[in-house]
C-alpha cells in the first residue's frame, strides 16, 4: 500500500463499516469514498428529465435478488430510462454517493458495499450505465454511430441522473474498471457536481496530450491517427502473434463471440471473472518497462490475446472446477445468474461501444479540449494486488501523482484481482 493518511470523515467512518461483515475490499472501497469532502446535496435540481419508452418485459429486480435495504427502480433521464439500485433512500436530505460499474458488469456488482455506505449516512445510487442491463433507450448495432457512448456523453448521463434525484452536487463518485474512467472524467469536467472521486482498477493519467508549440514545425497542425498506432501491428508480428483485448473488443466479431460462445454466456462469465480474480494464481502483476509489443506480451492472455482466438476461446480453458465454483463465496451461481440472464438478453455490444470510441479520433479530439487540466477534487485509487490493470499502461499509475492534485492515496489490496466489488469475500 502506498498512501498518505487521510483524516476527517475517513477515520470516523472506516470503523463503522468494518462492523458490517463486508469484504476487505468492500471496507476500503466504501470507507475511501466516505472520507472525501464537500458533501453538499441540494434539493430540487429542476432539470427536464425527459422520457423514453421502456419495453414491458423490463421490470425492477425481484426483491429476493437484493439485500434488504436496497431497491431496484427506474429513473427517466434525457434519452434513457435508467435502471438504478438505491440504498439509504428512507432518510431525506442525505449526501449522495454515485457508484459506476465497469465491463462486463452491472449496478448489481455494488450490492455488497451499498448498505455499509448507506449506514454511514449516505444516499447511495448505482445505475446500470448506458449500454448495460435494464437501462433502455440505447439500442445499438455495430454499424451505428458510437457517439452516444463517448466519455463526455456518459458524463452527461451521470450529471442528469444526479439532477433527476434532486442533487446539485454529490459527495463522491466511485468507479471501477471503465466506470473508473467515467468517474474521473465526471470530477474533472464538473468538479462543482462531483466533489470527490474514487478510482478502482484503472489508473487515470489525465486528458490526452495536445501538441504544443508546433507552429514552426514541419507538418504543423497534423495529428497522429489512433488507427495507425504501430503497437498493434507489432503485436501481430510476434511469435506467436498477439492482439490487445481493447482493440479486439472494438471489432465487429467481439459481441458475437462472447454473446453466443460455445460454452454459453453463464460459463463464459464464470471463466472470465475467475481468470481476472486473485483465485487465478497466474495473476502476479509487475511493472512493465515500456509500452512496447514485447513488454505487452508479458500480460496474461485475457489482456494480450492470441491473434487467432476470441475472448471466449481465451478464457474457456481456465474454467474453474465444479468444486471451485461450489466453494466460491464471492460469486455464487445464483449471483452469477443475475449477470448471465441480463447479458443473454442484451448481448454485450452496448458495453463494447465504449471500446469502439477509444479508437475513433474525433472522440479523442473532444477530450483534448481538457488537455493539461488536472483533477483537483479529493481523490483516491484502489486496486487489487493481483490486478494487472494497474500496470498494463506503463507510467499511468505513477502519473496519477501529478494529474490528481489532491490524491489521498493509492491502495493495492492483498487477495484481490480486478477490482470487482463482488470479489474477495474475506473480511
C-alpha positions as CSV (number, residue, x, y, z in Angstrom):
1,X,0.0,0.0,0.0
2,X,1.2,3.5,-0.9
3,X,-0.7,6.4,0.7
4,X,-0.9,9.4,2.8
5,X,-3.0,9.2,5.9
6,X,-6.5,10.7,5.3
7,X,-8.4,12.2,8.1
8,X,-11.8,13.7,8.7
9,X,-14.7,11.6,7.6
10,X,-12.5,8.7,6.6
11,X,-11.2,8.0,10.1
12,X,-14.7,8.4,11.6
13,X,-16.5,6.1,9.2
14,X,-14.0,3.3,8.5
15,X,-14.7,1.5,11.8
16,X,-18.5,1.5,11.5
17,X,-18.1,0.0,8.0
18,X,-15.9,-2.8,9.4
19,X,-18.7,-3.8,11.7
20,X,-20.8,-4.6,8.6
21,X,-19.3,-8.0,7.7
22,X,-18.2,-6.6,4.4
23,X,-15.3,-7.9,2.4
24,X,-11.8,-6.3,3.0
25,X,-12.0,-4.7,-0.4
26,X,-15.6,-3.5,0.3
27,X,-14.4,-1.9,3.6
28,X,-11.6,0.0,1.8
29,X,-13.8,0.8,-1.2
30,X,-16.7,2.1,0.9
31,X,-14.7,4.0,3.6
32,X,-12.4,5.6,1.0
33,X,-15.4,7.2,-0.6
34,X,-16.8,8.4,2.6
35,X,-13.8,10.3,3.8
36,X,-13.9,12.6,0.8
37,X,-15.1,16.1,1.4
38,X,-17.7,18.6,0.3
39,X,-20.9,16.8,0.9
40,X,-23.4,19.4,-0.3
41,X,-26.6,17.9,-1.6
42,X,-29.3,20.4,-2.5
43,X,-32.9,19.6,-3.3
44,X,-34.9,20.2,-6.5
45,X,-32.5,20.3,-9.4
46,X,-35.2,21.4,-11.6
47,X,-33.9,19.5,-14.6
48,X,-36.1,18.4,-17.5
49,X,-35.8,14.6,-17.1
50,X,-37.2,13.7,-20.5
51,X,-38.5,10.2,-21.1
52,X,-38.2,7.1,-23.3
53,X,-40.4,4.2,-23.6
54,X,-39.5,1.0,-21.8
55,X,-40.3,-2.5,-23.1
56,X,-42.9,-4.0,-20.9
57,X,-40.8,-7.0,-20.1
58,X,-38.2,-4.9,-18.3
59,X,-39.2,-4.7,-14.7
60,X,-37.3,-3.9,-11.5
61,X,-35.4,-6.8,-10.0
62,X,-37.3,-9.2,-7.8
63,X,-36.8,-8.2,-4.2
64,X,-35.3,-11.6,-3.5
65,X,-32.3,-10.8,-5.6
66,X,-31.2,-7.9,-3.4
67,X,-30.2,-7.5,0.3
68,X,-33.0,-5.9,2.4
69,X,-32.5,-2.2,2.2
70,X,-31.6,-2.0,-1.5
71,X,-34.3,-1.3,-4.0
72,X,-34.4,-1.6,-7.8
73,X,-36.2,1.2,-9.7
74,X,-36.2,3.1,-13.0
75,X,-35.5,6.8,-13.4
76,X,-36.1,8.8,-16.6
77,X,-33.2,11.0,-17.8
78,X,-32.9,12.6,-21.2
79,X,-32.8,9.7,-23.8
80,X,-32.7,6.9,-21.3
81,X,-34.9,5.0,-18.9
82,X,-32.1,4.2,-16.4
83,X,-32.2,1.2,-14.1
84,X,-30.9,2.1,-10.7
85,X,-30.1,0.3,-7.4
86,X,-30.6,2.6,-4.4
87,X,-29.8,2.4,-0.7
88,X,-30.2,5.0,2.1
89,X,-33.4,6.3,0.5
90,X,-35.5,6.3,3.6
91,X,-33.8,9.4,5.2
92,X,-34.3,12.7,3.4
93,X,-31.6,15.2,2.6
94,X,-28.6,12.8,3.0
95,X,-25.5,13.5,0.9
96,X,-25.3,11.3,-2.2
97,X,-22.7,8.9,-3.5
98,X,-22.8,7.5,-7.0
99,X,-21.3,4.1,-8.0
100,X,-20.3,3.4,-11.6
101,X,-19.7,-0.2,-12.7
102,X,-17.3,-1.4,-15.4
103,X,-17.3,-4.1,-18.2
104,X,-18.8,-6.6,-18.2
105,X,-20.7,-5.8,-15.1
106,X,-23.9,-4.2,-13.8
107,X,-25.2,-2.0,-11.0
108,X,-25.7,-5.3,-9.2
109,X,-21.9,-5.5,-8.7
110,X,-22.1,-2.9,-5.9
111,X,-24.8,-4.7,-3.8
112,X,-22.3,-5.7,-1.1
113,X,-21.0,-2.2,-0.4
114,X,-24.1,-0.2,-0.7
115,X,-25.6,-0.9,2.7
116,X,-22.4,-0.1,4.7
117,X,-22.1,3.2,2.9
118,X,-25.8,4.0,3.4
119,X,-25.5,3.1,7.1
120,X,-22.8,5.8,7.5
121,X,-25.3,8.4,6.4
122,X,-25.4,8.5,2.6
123,X,-27.9,8.1,-0.2
124,X,-26.3,5.6,-2.5
125,X,-27.1,5.4,-6.2
126,X,-25.8,2.7,-8.6
127,X,-27.1,2.8,-12.1
128,X,-26.9,0.3,-14.9
129,X,-24.8,2.6,-17.2
130,X,-25.7,3.3,-20.8
131,X,-25.4,0.1,-22.7
132,X,-25.9,-2.2,-19.8
133,X,-28.6,-4.3,-18.1
134,X,-32.1,-2.9,-17.7
135,X,-31.3,0.6,-18.7
136,X,-33.1,1.2,-22.0
137,X,-33.0,3.8,-24.8
138,X,-29.6,2.8,-26.1
139,X,-30.3,0.1,-28.7
140,X,-27.2,-0.1,-30.9
141,X,-25.8,-2.2,-33.7
142,X,-22.1,-2.3,-34.7
143,X,-23.0,-0.2,-37.8
144,X,-24.4,2.6,-35.7
145,X,-22.5,5.8,-34.7
146,X,-21.0,5.1,-31.2
147,X,-21.1,8.8,-30.3
148,X,-23.7,8.3,-27.6
149,X,-21.1,6.2,-25.8
150,X,-18.4,8.8,-25.8
151,X,-16.8,9.8,-22.5
152,X,-18.4,13.2,-22.4
153,X,-21.9,11.9,-23.2
154,X,-21.6,9.4,-20.4
155,X,-20.6,12.1,-18.0
156,X,-23.7,13.9,-19.2
157,X,-25.7,10.7,-18.3
158,X,-24.5,10.8,-14.7
159,X,-25.0,14.6,-14.4
160,X,-28.6,14.2,-15.5
161,X,-29.1,11.2,-13.2
162,X,-28.0,13.1,-10.1
163,X,-30.1,16.1,-11.2
164,X,-33.1,13.8,-11.5
165,X,-32.6,12.7,-7.9
166,X,-32.6,16.4,-6.9
167,X,-28.8,16.8,-6.2
168,X,-26.8,19.8,-7.5
169,X,-23.7,18.1,-6.1
170,X,-22.7,14.7,-4.7
171,X,-20.3,13.8,-2.0
172,X,-18.4,11.3,-4.2
173,X,-18.4,9.4,-7.4
174,X,-16.8,5.9,-7.3
175,X,-16.0,3.9,-10.4
176,X,-14.5,0.6,-11.2
177,X,-12.8,-0.5,-14.5
178,X,-14.4,1.5,-17.3
179,X,-16.5,3.2,-14.6
180,X,-13.3,4.4,-13.0
181,X,-12.5,6.4,-16.2
182,X,-16.1,7.8,-16.3
183,X,-15.9,8.7,-12.6
184,X,-12.5,10.5,-13.1
185,X,-13.9,12.5,-16.1
186,X,-17.0,13.4,-14.1
187,X,-14.9,15.1,-11.5
188,X,-12.5,16.7,-13.9
189,X,-15.3,18.1,-16.2
190,X,-17.8,19.0,-13.4
191,X,-15.9,19.4,-10.1
192,X,-18.8,21.5,-8.9
193,X,-21.1,18.5,-9.1
194,X,-18.8,15.6,-8.3
195,X,-17.0,16.8,-5.2
196,X,-14.6,13.8,-4.8
197,X,-13.7,10.6,-6.6
198,X,-12.5,7.1,-6.0
199,X,-11.0,5.3,-9.0
200,X,-10.8,1.5,-8.9
201,X,-8.6,-0.8,-11.1
202,X,-8.0,1.7,-13.9
203,X,-5.4,4.5,-13.2
204,X,-6.3,7.9,-14.5
205,X,-3.4,9.5,-16.4
206,X,-5.3,12.7,-17.3
207,X,-6.7,14.1,-20.6
208,X,-5.0,13.3,-23.9
209,X,-2.0,15.3,-25.0
210,X,-2.4,18.3,-27.2
211,X,0.5,19.1,-29.5
212,X,2.2,22.3,-28.2
213,X,4.4,24.9,-29.8
214,X,4.2,23.4,-33.3
215,X,3.6,26.5,-35.4
216,X,7.1,26.5,-36.9
217,X,7.5,22.7,-37.0
218,X,7.2,20.7,-40.2
219,X,3.7,19.4,-40.9
220,X,2.3,21.5,-38.1
221,X,-1.3,21.1,-37.5
222,X,-1.4,17.4,-38.3
223,X,-2.3,14.8,-35.6
224,X,-1.4,11.2,-35.1
225,X,-4.1,8.8,-36.1
226,X,-5.1,6.3,-33.4
227,X,-5.7,3.6,-36.0
228,X,-2.1,3.9,-37.1
229,X,-0.6,3.2,-33.7
230,X,2.2,0.8,-34.7
231,X,2.0,-1.3,-31.5
232,X,-1.0,-3.3,-32.8
233,X,0.8,-4.4,-35.9
234,X,3.9,-5.1,-33.8
235,X,1.8,-7.4,-31.6
236,X,0.6,-9.2,-34.6
237,X,4.2,-9.7,-35.8
238,X,5.3,-11.5,-32.6
239,X,5.7,-15.3,-32.3
240,X,3.1,-16.3,-31.6
241,X,1.0,-13.4,-33.0
242,X,-0.9,-11.5,-30.4
243,X,-3.6,-8.7,-30.2
244,X,-4.7,-6.4,-27.4
245,X,-8.1,-7.1,-25.8
246,X,-9.2,-3.4,-26.2
247,X,-8.5,-3.4,-29.9
248,X,-10.3,-6.8,-30.2
249,X,-13.3,-5.6,-28.2
250,X,-13.7,-2.7,-30.7
251,X,-14.2,-5.1,-33.6
252,X,-17.4,-6.4,-35.1
253,X,-16.9,-10.0,-34.2
254,X,-16.3,-9.5,-30.4
255,X,-20.0,-9.2,-29.4
256,X,-21.0,-12.4,-31.3
257,X,-18.0,-14.3,-29.8
258,X,-19.0,-13.6,-26.2
259,X,-22.8,-13.4,-26.6
260,X,-23.0,-16.8,-28.3
261,X,-19.9,-18.7,-27.1
262,X,-19.7,-22.5,-27.4
263,X,-19.8,-22.8,-23.6
264,X,-22.8,-20.4,-23.2
265,X,-22.8,-16.9,-21.6
266,X,-23.1,-18.2,-18.0
267,X,-19.9,-20.4,-18.3
268,X,-18.1,-17.7,-20.3
269,X,-18.7,-15.1,-17.5
270,X,-17.6,-17.6,-14.8
271,X,-14.3,-18.3,-16.6
272,X,-13.8,-14.6,-17.4
273,X,-14.4,-13.4,-13.9
274,X,-12.3,-16.2,-12.5
275,X,-9.3,-15.6,-14.8
276,X,-9.3,-11.9,-13.7
277,X,-9.6,-12.6,-10.0
278,X,-7.0,-13.4,-7.3
279,X,-8.2,-17.0,-7.4
280,X,-6.4,-17.4,-10.8
281,X,-2.9,-17.9,-9.4
282,X,-1.1,-16.7,-12.6
283,X,-2.1,-13.2,-11.7
284,X,1.1,-11.8,-10.3
285,X,1.4,-8.3,-11.8
286,X,4.6,-6.3,-12.1
287,X,5.7,-3.0,-13.6
288,X,6.3,-3.2,-17.4
289,X,9.3,-1.4,-18.7
290,X,7.7,0.4,-21.6
291,X,4.6,0.5,-23.9
292,X,6.1,-1.9,-26.4
293,X,4.8,-5.1,-28.0
294,X,7.4,-7.2,-26.3
295,X,6.5,-5.8,-22.9
296,X,2.8,-6.0,-23.5
297,X,3.2,-9.7,-24.5
298,X,4.1,-10.4,-20.8
299,X,0.5,-9.6,-19.9
300,X,-1.9,-12.5,-19.4
301,X,-3.8,-13.8,-22.4
302,X,-7.0,-12.1,-21.4
303,X,-5.2,-8.8,-21.9
304,X,-2.9,-9.6,-24.8
305,X,-4.7,-12.4,-26.6
306,X,-3.6,-14.9,-29.2
307,X,-4.3,-13.3,-32.6
308,X,-6.4,-16.2,-33.8
309,X,-8.6,-16.5,-30.8
310,X,-11.7,-14.7,-29.5
311,X,-12.2,-14.0,-25.8
312,X,-14.5,-17.0,-25.3
313,X,-11.7,-19.3,-26.6
314,X,-9.2,-17.5,-24.5
315,X,-10.9,-17.9,-21.1
316,X,-12.6,-21.2,-21.8
317,X,-9.6,-23.4,-20.8
318,X,-9.4,-21.6,-17.4
319,X,-12.9,-22.5,-16.3
320,X,-12.7,-23.4,-12.6
321,X,-13.7,-26.9,-11.5
322,X,-17.2,-27.7,-10.2
323,X,-15.7,-27.9,-6.7
324,X,-14.1,-24.5,-7.0
325,X,-17.3,-23.0,-8.3
326,X,-19.3,-24.6,-5.4
327,X,-16.7,-23.1,-2.9
328,X,-16.7,-19.6,-4.5
329,X,-18.0,-17.3,-1.8
330,X,-17.6,-14.0,-3.6
331,X,-19.7,-15.0,-6.6
332,X,-22.2,-17.8,-6.1
333,X,-24.0,-19.5,-9.1
334,X,-27.2,-17.7,-8.2
335,X,-25.4,-14.3,-8.2
336,X,-23.7,-15.1,-11.4
337,X,-27.1,-16.0,-12.9
338,X,-28.1,-12.3,-12.5
339,X,-25.3,-11.3,-14.8
340,X,-25.8,-14.1,-17.3
341,X,-29.5,-13.6,-17.6
342,X,-29.0,-9.9,-18.4
343,X,-26.3,-10.5,-20.9
344,X,-28.1,-13.3,-22.6
345,X,-30.9,-10.9,-23.2
346,X,-29.0,-7.8,-24.2
347,X,-25.7,-9.1,-25.6
348,X,-22.5,-7.1,-25.0
349,X,-22.5,-4.6,-27.7
350,X,-23.7,-1.7,-25.5
351,X,-20.6,-2.1,-23.3
352,X,-18.3,-2.8,-26.2
353,X,-19.2,0.6,-27.7
354,X,-17.0,2.1,-25.0
355,X,-14.0,0.4,-26.6
356,X,-15.0,1.5,-30.1
357,X,-14.9,5.2,-29.2
358,X,-11.4,4.8,-27.9
359,X,-10.2,4.1,-31.4
360,X,-12.1,6.9,-33.2
361,X,-10.1,10.1,-33.5
362,X,-12.9,12.6,-33.2
363,X,-13.8,11.4,-29.8
364,X,-10.2,11.7,-28.6
365,X,-10.2,15.2,-30.1
366,X,-13.2,16.1,-27.9
367,X,-11.2,15.2,-24.8
368,X,-8.2,17.3,-26.0
369,X,-10.3,20.3,-25.0
370,X,-9.3,19.5,-21.5
371,X,-5.6,18.9,-22.3
372,X,-3.3,20.0,-19.4
373,X,-6.2,20.1,-16.9
374,X,-5.7,18.4,-13.6
375,X,-8.2,16.6,-11.4
376,X,-8.4,18.8,-8.4
377,X,-11.1,17.3,-6.1
378,X,-10.1,14.9,-3.3
379,X,-9.3,11.5,-4.9
380,X,-8.2,8.0,-4.1
381,X,-7.1,5.0,-6.1
382,X,-7.8,1.4,-5.1
383,X,-6.9,-1.9,-6.9
384,X,-6.1,-5.5,-6.1
385,X,-2.5,-6.6,-5.8
386,X,-3.4,-9.3,-8.3
387,X,-4.9,-6.8,-10.8
388,X,-2.9,-6.3,-14.0
389,X,-5.0,-3.3,-14.9
390,X,-2.7,-1.2,-12.6
391,X,0.3,-1.8,-14.9
392,X,-1.0,-2.5,-18.4
393,X,-0.2,1.1,-19.5
394,X,3.3,1.8,-18.1
395,X,3.5,5.1,-16.3
396,X,-0.2,5.7,-15.7
397,X,-0.1,4.5,-12.1
398,X,2.7,6.9,-11.3
399,X,1.3,9.8,-13.4
400,X,-1.7,10.0,-11.1
401,X,0.5,11.7,-8.5
402,X,0.7,14.7,-10.9
403,X,-2.7,14.5,-12.5
404,X,-4.7,14.2,-9.3
405,X,-3.6,17.2,-7.2
406,X,-5.4,16.0,-4.1
407,X,-4.7,12.3,-4.2
408,X,-5.0,10.9,-0.7
409,X,-3.5,7.5,-1.5
410,X,-3.0,4.6,-3.8
411,X,-4.1,1.3,-2.2
412,X,-3.3,-2.2,-3.5
413,X,-5.3,-4.8,-1.7
414,X,-4.0,-8.2,-0.8
415,X,-6.0,-11.2,-2.1
416,X,-7.9,-9.2,-4.7
417,X,-7.8,-9.3,-8.5
418,X,-9.5,-7.0,-11.0
419,X,-11.5,-4.8,-8.5
420,X,-14.9,-6.3,-8.8
421,X,-16.8,-5.1,-5.8
422,X,-18.2,-8.6,-5.7
423,X,-14.8,-10.2,-5.4
424,X,-12.7,-11.2,-2.3
425,X,-15.1,-12.3,0.3
426,X,-12.6,-12.3,3.2
427,X,-13.1,-9.6,5.9
